[in-house]
Amino acid sequence: MILASPKKILYSHIYTKNTLSVQMQALVGLAVDTAALVVSLKSTGFGAP
């Protein structure tokens, strides 16, 4: 019973870290996709300043 509580806290901490990591990877991927889209649009003449 004494070990169950710290284990639960540890698992939830690891889960939270993994979830944040996945969210960060998704955001980075989205930013890269957006940048690639902007570059491709500019290279074809759309969105030129």
Biopython code that builds the backbone (N, CA, C, O; Angstrom):
import numpy as np
from Bio.PDB.StructureBuilder import StructureBuilder

atoms = [
    (1, "MET", "N", (0.842, -1.203, 0.000)),
    (1, "MET", "CA", (0.000, 0.000, 0.000)),
    (1, "MET", "C", (0.874, 1.248, 0.000)),
    (1, "MET", "O", (0.537, 2.245, -0.639)),
    (2, "ILE", "N", (1.991, 1.196, 0.713)),
    (2, "ILE", "CA", (2.878, 2.362, 0.782)),
    (2, "ILE", "C", (3.557, 2.593, -0.584)),
    (2, "ILE", "O", (3.781, 3.734, -0.986)),
    (3, "LEU", "N", (3.876, 1.499, -1.286)),
    (3, "LEU", "CA", (4.554, 1.637, -2.568)),
    (3, "LEU", "C", (3.602, 2.027, -3.695)),
    (3, "LEU", "O", (4.038, 2.569, -4.711)),
    (4, "ALA", "N", (2.311, 1.758, -3.528)),
    (4, "ALA", "CA", (1.359, 1.991, -4.614)),
    (4, "ALA", "C", (1.249, 3.479, -4.947)),
    (4, "ALA", "O", (1.174, 3.852, -6.118)),
    (5, "SER", "N", (1.241, 4.321, -3.924)),
    (5, "SER", "CA", (1.041, 5.749, -4.170)),
    (5, "SER", "C", (2.217, 6.383, -4.936)),
    (5, "SER", "O", (1.980, 7.054, -5.940)),
    (6, "PRO", "N", (3.474, 6.194, -4.500)),
    (6, "PRO", "CA", (4.587, 6.764, -5.278)),
    (6, "PRO", "C", (4.650, 6.208, -6.696)),
    (6, "PRO", "O", (4.962, 6.935, -7.639)),
    (7, "LYS", "N", (4.353, 4.919, -6.847)),
    (7, "LYS", "CA", (4.355, 4.344, -8.196)),
    (7, "LYS", "C", (3.318, 5.035, -9.072)),
    (7, "LYS", "O", (3.583, 5.371, -10.226)),
    (8, "LYS", "N", (2.138, 5.240, -8.506)),
    (8, "LYS", "CA", (1.071, 5.893, -9.269)),
    (8, "LYS", "C", (1.494, 7.299, -9.683)),
    (8, "LYS", "O", (1.271, 7.719, -10.819)),
    (9, "ILE", "N", (2.102, 8.015, -8.750)),
    (9, "ILE", "CA", (2.573, 9.373, -9.041)),
    (9, "ILE", "C", (3.649, 9.330, -10.129)),
    (9, "ILE", "O", (3.642, 10.146, -11.050)),
    (10, "LEU", "N", (4.563, 8.382, -10.016)),
    (10, "LEU", "CA", (5.637, 8.265, -11.000)),
    (10, "LEU", "C", (5.075, 7.963, -12.380)),
    (10, "LEU", "O", (5.485, 8.569, -13.370)),
    (11, "TYR", "N", (4.127, 7.017, -12.445)),
    (11, "TYR", "CA", (3.543, 6.656, -13.740)),
    (11, "TYR", "C", (2.798, 7.831, -14.357)),
    (11, "TYR", "O", (2.892, 8.069, -15.561)),
    (12, "SER", "N", (2.052, 8.572, -13.523)),
    (12, "SER", "CA", (1.309, 9.711, -14.066)),
    (12, "SER", "C", (2.285, 10.794, -14.533)),
    (12, "SER", "O", (2.022, 11.486, -15.516)),
    (13, "HIS", "N", (3.415, 10.941, -13.827)),
    (13, "HIS", "CA", (4.429, 11.916, -14.225)),
    (13, "HIS", "C", (5.040, 11.527, -15.577)),
    (13, "HIS", "O", (5.195, 12.370, -16.461)),
    (14, "ILE", "N", (5.384, 10.243, -15.727)),
    (14, "ILE", "CA", (5.949, 9.759, -16.988)),
    (14, "ILE", "C", (4.927, 9.931, -18.104)),
    (14, "ILE", "O", (5.273, 10.350, -19.208)),
    (15, "TYR", "N", (3.665, 9.609, -17.816)),
    (15, "TYR", "CA", (2.608, 9.743, -18.823)),
    (15, "TYR", "C", (2.470, 11.199, -19.262)),
    (15, "TYR", "O", (2.347, 11.492, -20.452)),
    (16, "THR", "N", (2.494, 12.107, -18.281)),
    (16, "THR", "CA", (2.368, 13.532, -18.599)),
    (16, "THR", "C", (3.539, 13.987, -19.459)),
    (16, "THR", "O", (3.350, 14.709, -20.438)),
    (17, "LYS", "N", (4.751, 13.568, -19.096)),
    (17, "LYS", "CA", (5.931, 13.954, -19.883)),
    (17, "LYS", "C", (5.814, 13.425, -21.305)),
    (17, "LYS", "O", (6.099, 14.145, -22.262)),
    (18, "ASN", "N", (5.391, 12.161, -21.450)),
    (18, "ASN", "CA", (5.259, 11.576, -22.787)),
    (18, "ASN", "C", (4.195, 12.306, -23.595)),
    (18, "ASN", "O", (4.374, 12.545, -24.789)),
    (19, "THR", "N", (3.085, 12.661, -22.945)),
    (19, "THR", "CA", (2.014, 13.365, -23.641)),
    (19, "THR", "C", (2.494, 14.730, -24.124)),
    (19, "THR", "O", (2.221, 15.123, -25.259)),
    (20, "LEU", "N", (3.209, 15.449, -23.262)),
    (20, "LEU", "CA", (3.743, 16.752, -23.650)),
    (20, "LEU", "C", (4.744, 16.593, -24.793)),
    (20, "LEU", "O", (4.778, 17.411, -25.711)),
    (21, "SER", "N", (5.549, 15.551, -24.736)),
    (21, "SER", "CA", (6.530, 15.303, -25.778)),
    (21, "SER", "C", (5.839, 15.072, -27.116)),
    (21, "SER", "O", (6.257, 15.606, -28.143)),
    (22, "VAL", "N", (4.772, 14.266, -27.091)),
    (22, "VAL", "CA", (4.029, 13.991, -28.324)),
    (22, "VAL", "C", (3.400, 15.274, -28.859)),
    (22, "VAL", "O", (3.412, 15.518, -30.066)),
    (23, "GLN", "N", (2.854, 16.086, -27.969)),
    (23, "GLN", "CA", (2.250, 17.351, -28.401)),
    (23, "GLN", "C", (3.304, 18.272, -29.001)),
    (23, "GLN", "O", (3.055, 18.932, -30.009)),
    (24, "MET", "N", (4.487, 18.315, -28.380)),
    (24, "MET", "CA", (5.559, 19.152, -28.919)),
    (24, "MET", "C", (5.984, 18.670, -30.300)),
    (24, "MET", "O", (6.201, 19.480, -31.202)),
    (25, "GLN", "N", (6.106, 17.345, -30.472)),
    (25, "GLN", "CA", (6.477, 16.797, -31.771)),
    (25, "GLN", "C", (5.430, 17.149, -32.819)),
    (25, "GLN", "O", (5.770, 17.452, -33.963)),
    (26, "ALA", "N", (4.145, 17.108, -32.429)),
    (26, "ALA", "CA", (3.076, 17.445, -33.361)),
    (26, "ALA", "C", (3.161, 18.923, -33.753)),
    (26, "ALA", "O", (2.983, 19.272, -34.920)),
    (27, "LEU", "N", (3.433, 19.784, -32.772)),
    (27, "LEU", "CA", (3.544, 21.216, -33.062)),
    (27, "LEU", "C", (4.736, 21.497, -33.971)),
    (27, "LEU", "O", (4.638, 22.292, -34.906)),
    (28, "VAL", "N", (5.865, 20.839, -33.690)),
    (28, "VAL", "CA", (7.058, 21.033, -34.522)),
    (28, "VAL", "C", (6.785, 20.548, -35.948)),
    (28, "VAL", "O", (7.157, 21.200, -36.923)),
    (29, "GLY", "N", (6.126, 19.388, -36.047)),
    (29, "GLY", "CA", (5.782, 18.862, -37.371)),
    (29, "GLY", "C", (4.870, 19.814, -38.132)),
    (29, "GLY", "O", (5.036, 20.024, -39.334)),
    (30, "LEU", "N", (3.901, 20.391, -37.416)),
    (30, "LEU", "CA", (2.979, 21.340, -38.043)),
    (30, "LEU", "C", (3.731, 22.581, -38.515)),
    (30, "LEU", "O", (3.475, 23.086, -39.608)),
    (31, "ALA", "N", (4.661, 23.074, -37.690)),
    (31, "ALA", "CA", (5.439, 24.254, -38.053)),
    (31, "ALA", "C", (6.298, 23.979, -39.284)),
    (31, "ALA", "O", (6.414, 24.823, -40.173)),
    (32, "VAL", "N", (6.898, 22.792, -39.326)),
    (32, "VAL", "CA", (7.736, 22.420, -40.481)),
    (32, "VAL", "C", (6.880, 22.330, -41.742)),
    (32, "VAL", "O", (7.273, 22.816, -42.803)),
    (33, "ASP", "N", (5.691, 21.697, -41.621)),
    (33, "ASP", "CA", (4.795, 21.593, -42.772)),
    (33, "ASP", "C", (4.370, 22.974, -43.257)),
    (33, "ASP", "O", (4.330, 23.229, -44.461)),
    (34, "THR", "N", (4.054, 23.864, -42.319)),
    (34, "THR", "CA", (3.633, 25.217, -42.681)),
    (34, "THR", "C", (4.763, 25.958, -43.388)),
    (34, "THR", "O", (4.538, 26.621, -44.401)),
    (35, "ALA", "N", (5.977, 25.843, -42.854)),
    (35, "ALA", "CA", (7.121, 26.516, -43.462)),
    (35, "ALA", "C", (7.370, 25.979, -44.871)),
    (35, "ALA", "O", (7.657, 26.746, -45.789)),
    (36, "ALA", "N", (7.261, 24.666, -45.039)),
    (36, "ALA", "CA", (7.471, 24.066, -46.361)),
    (36, "ALA", "C", (6.407, 24.557, -47.339)),
    (36, "ALA", "O", (6.700, 24.828, -48.503)),
    (37, "LEU", "N", (5.167, 24.669, -46.853)),
    (37, "LEU", "CA", (4.078, 25.151, -47.704)),
    (37, "LEU", "C", (4.333, 26.590, -48.133)),
    (37, "LEU", "O", (4.145, 26.933, -49.301)),
    (38, "VAL", "N", (4.761, 27.441, -47.189)),
    (38, "VAL", "CA", (5.051, 28.851, -47.502)),
    (38, "VAL", "C", (6.179, 28.944, -48.520)),
    (38, "VAL", "O", (6.095, 29.709, -49.481)),
    (39, "VAL", "N", (7.229, 28.165, -48.309)),
    (39, "VAL", "CA", (8.370, 28.198, -49.234)),
    (39, "VAL", "C", (7.945, 27.748, -50.631)),
    (39, "VAL", "O", (8.336, 28.356, -51.628)),
    (40, "SER", "N", (7.145, 26.686, -50.701)),
    (40, "SER", "CA", (6.719, 26.189, -52.013)),
    (40, "SER", "C", (5.800, 27.201, -52.698)),
    (40, "SER", "O", (5.867, 27.371, -53.916)),
    (41, "LEU", "N", (4.943, 27.874, -51.925)),
    (41, "LEU", "CA", (4.066, 28.894, -52.521)),
    (41, "LEU", "C", (4.889, 30.069, -53.039)),
    (41, "LEU", "O", (4.627, 30.580, -54.128)),
    (42, "LYS", "N", (5.888, 30.501, -52.257)),
    (42, "LYS", "CA", (6.717, 31.629, -52.690)),
    (42, "LYS", "C", (7.531, 31.261, -53.924)),
    (42, "LYS", "O", (7.736, 32.100, -54.801)),
    (43, "SER", "N", (7.997, 30.018, -54.002)),
    (43, "SER", "CA", (8.832, 29.616, -55.135)),
    (43, "SER", "C", (7.996, 29.536, -56.411)),
    (43, "SER", "O", (8.541, 29.667, -57.507)),
    (44, "THR", "N", (6.683, 29.323, -56.291)),
    (44, "THR", "CA", (5.836, 29.268, -57.480)),
    (44, "THR", "C", (5.244, 30.628, -57.814)),
    (44, "THR", "O", (4.557, 30.762, -58.827)),
    (45, "GLY", "N", (5.494, 31.651, -56.984)),
    (45, "GLY", "CA", (5.046, 32.996, -57.289)),
    (45, "GLY", "C", (3.885, 33.457, -56.440)),
    (45, "GLY", "O", (3.660, 34.661, -56.318)),
    (46, "PHE", "N", (3.121, 32.517, -55.835)),
    (46, "PHE", "CA", (2.032, 32.936, -54.946)),
    (46, "PHE", "C", (2.615, 33.460, -53.640)),
    (46, "PHE", "O", (3.652, 32.969, -53.193)),
    (47, "GLY", "N", (1.996, 34.410, -53.040)),
    (47, "GLY", "CA", (2.429, 34.919, -51.744)),
    (47, "GLY", "C", (3.738, 35.680, -51.812)),
    (47, "GLY", "O", (4.388, 35.881, -50.786)),
    (48, "ALA", "N", (4.135, 36.104, -52.997)),
    (48, "ALA", "CA", (5.359, 36.897, -53.095)),
    (48, "ALA", "C", (5.085, 38.281, -52.524)),
    (48, "ALA", "O", (4.014, 38.841, -52.758)),
    (49, "PRO", "N", (6.012, 38.829, -51.797)),
    (49, "PRO", "CA", (5.779, 40.155, -51.176)),
    (49, "PRO", "C", (5.647, 41.267, -52.218)),
    (49, "PRO", "O", (5.450, 42.428, -51.860)),
]
sb = StructureBuilder()
sb.init_structure("model")
sb.init_model(0)
sb.init_chain("A")
sb.init_seg("    ")
for serial, (resi, resn, name, xyz) in enumerate(atoms, 1):
    if name == "N":
        sb.init_residue(resn, " ", resi, " ")
    sb.init_atom(name, np.array(xyz, "f"), 0.0, 1.0, " ", f" {name:<3s}", serial, name[0])
structure = sb.get_structure()
